[in-house]
Amino acid sequence: MLTRWTAGNHFSKPHFHPNDRYITVISGTWWVGSGPNWDPANASVPMPAGSFVTHYGKQVHWDGAKDVDAVLLIVGDGPATTMPFVSADQLK
């Protein structure tokens, strides 16, 4: 899937996917964070164009764009579902 995160401090809330996802940053800067504590301003890490990130299945993370758009190529097994993180019981 090819997707664009638009600039303007747009971030997902903590979530996970049932399957692994492999992400290449095509352009811009994509910001990523992990775990249930959502803090884009202080706990996100910049991934510039050319970066490669693996989101392993059932690992809680969040991500987005700050000052520039980010275009991502996301590859993985389907179905491509996103589960909002509520409690650790979901990850069993």
C-alpha positions in Angstrom: 0.0 0.0 0.0 1.3 3.5 -0.9 0.1 6.1 1.7 0.7 9.7 2.6 0.8 11.2 6.0 0.0 14.9 5.7 2.1 17.6 7.5 0.5 19.4 10.5 1.3 17.1 13.5 -1.1 14.4 12.3 -0.5 11.2 14.4 -2.3 7.9 14.9 -3.2 6.9 18.5 -1.5 3.8 19.9 -2.6 0.7 17.9 -1.3 -2.6 16.6 -1.7 -4.9 13.6 -2.1 -8.7 13.7 0.6 -9.2 11.1 4.1 -7.8 10.5 4.4 -4.7 8.3 7.4 -3.6 6.4 7.6 0.2 5.7 9.9 2.2 3.4 9.8 6.0 3.6 9.7 7.1 0.0 9.7 10.9 0.7 9.5 13.3 3.6 10.0 12.5 7.2 7.8 9.9 9.1 7.8 10.0 12.8 7.4 6.8 14.8 6.8 5.9 18.5 6.2 2.6 20.3 4.3 1.5 23.3 1.0 2.6 24.8 2.2 6.0 26.0 1.3 8.5 23.2 3.7 11.5 23.2 4.4 12.7 19.6 6.2 15.8 20.8 8.8 14.1 23.0 8.8 10.3 22.3 8.7 10.0 18.5 11.7 9.3 16.3 12.2 10.8 12.8 12.5 8.4 9.8 13.8 10.4 6.8 13.3 9.3 3.2 15.1 6.0 2.5 14.5 4.6 6.0 13.1 1.1 6.5 11.0 0.2 9.5 9.4 -3.1 10.6 6.3 -3.1 12.7 6.0 -6.5 14.1 2.6 -8.0 14.6 0.9 -7.3 17.9 3.5 -4.6 18.9 1.9 -1.4 20.0 3.0 1.7 18.1 1.9 5.1 16.8 3.1 7.3 13.9 2.6 10.3 11.8 3.9 13.5 10.2 5.0 16.8 11.8 6.3 19.6 9.5 6.4 17.8 6.1 4.3 15.2 4.3 5.6 11.6 4.4 5.0 9.1 1.7 5.3 5.4 2.7 5.3 2.1 1.0 3.8 -0.5 3.3 4.1 -4.2 2.6 2.8 -7.2 4.6 0.4 -10.0 4.8 -3.3 -9.2 4.9 -5.9 -8.6 5.9 -4.5 -5.1 6.6 -6.4 -4.4 9.9 -5.6 -1.8 12.5 -6.6 -2.5 16.1 -6.8 0.4 18.7 -4.8 -0.4 21.8 -6.9 -0.6 24.9 -5.2 -3.2 27.2 -2.4 -5.8 27.2 -5.0 -8.5 27.1 -5.5 -7.8 23.4 -2.0 -8.8 22.6 -2.3 -12.4 23.9 
